[in-house]
């Protein structure tokens, strides 16, 4: 079972949500395997149910599974770690304070574990108080360099930068990308990314020299009626990626 994502040219791997197992298979084909398919822990009543169902997803897509929180919900942190231990996916979404638990329970270093940090309004500074209790406290703001070092200490693979609001915090995002490149850390831009701004958001990270980029494109490419991610949109995202990498 492959534990590492299939990056396009060893650089970019898409991250999109699946509305069903059939949708997951179609997405995987549309992205030519250069994708992580998100399934949200929040959609399940307990760990055992989630594990059983997510294994079904993983079997269809060569384990290109991304275990999600659900809109970055910090209260899902412990459940995500418990699921990850059993499923051994290629990708785990975590709040900042949940990274070490996920890495320890996984028992290996290959699965990508991100840590959620948020914009602050000031380039070079990020909010790391994204955990169940810390998100309710006064904002914990540190330099992006310190955030990267802390994530590395905890066994993290990447910064999940959320919520970006597309390009509304462009200067901050660029500062994060430059720091990730400088300290050889991966980057996962998330929030408000669509077919119109995806290319520019990807290009900023590429130009900064980020070694591996996992952009999350969620609600903008989901069919509102079926709840499925549109395969045609995934194909378009891959085409944009191929044109820029």
Secondary structure as GFF3:
##gff-version 3
##sequence-region A 1 245
A	DSSP	beta_strand	14	17	.	.	.	ID=ss1
A	DSSP	alpha_helix	21	30	.	.	.	ID=ss2
A	DSSP	beta_strand	35	40	.	.	.	ID=ss3
A	DSSP	three_ten_helix	41	43	.	.	.	ID=ss4
A	DSSP	alpha_helix	47	60	.	.	.	ID=ss5
A	DSSP	beta_strand	65	68	.	.	.	ID=ss6
A	DSSP	three_ten_helix	74	76	.	.	.	ID=ss7
A	DSSP	alpha_helix	77	87	.	.	.	ID=ss8
A	DSSP	beta_strand	91	92	.	.	.	ID=ss9
A	DSSP	three_ten_helix	96	98	.	.	.	ID=ss10
A	DSSP	alpha_helix	99	106	.	.	.	ID=ss11
A	DSSP	beta_strand	112	119	.	.	.	ID=ss12
A	DSSP	beta_strand	125	127	.	.	.	ID=ss13
A	DSSP	three_ten_helix	134	136	.	.	.	ID=ss14
A	DSSP	beta_strand	141	143	.	.	.	ID=ss15
A	DSSP	alpha_helix	144	153	.	.	.	ID=ss16
A	DSSP	beta_strand	158	161	.	.	.	ID=ss17
A	DSSP	alpha_helix	170	182	.	.	.	ID=ss18
A	DSSP	beta_strand	186	189	.	.	.	ID=ss19
A	DSSP	alpha_helix	198	208	.	.	.	ID=ss20
A	DSSP	three_ten_helix	219	221	.	.	.	ID=ss21
A	DSSP	alpha_helix	231	244	.	.	.	ID=ss22
###
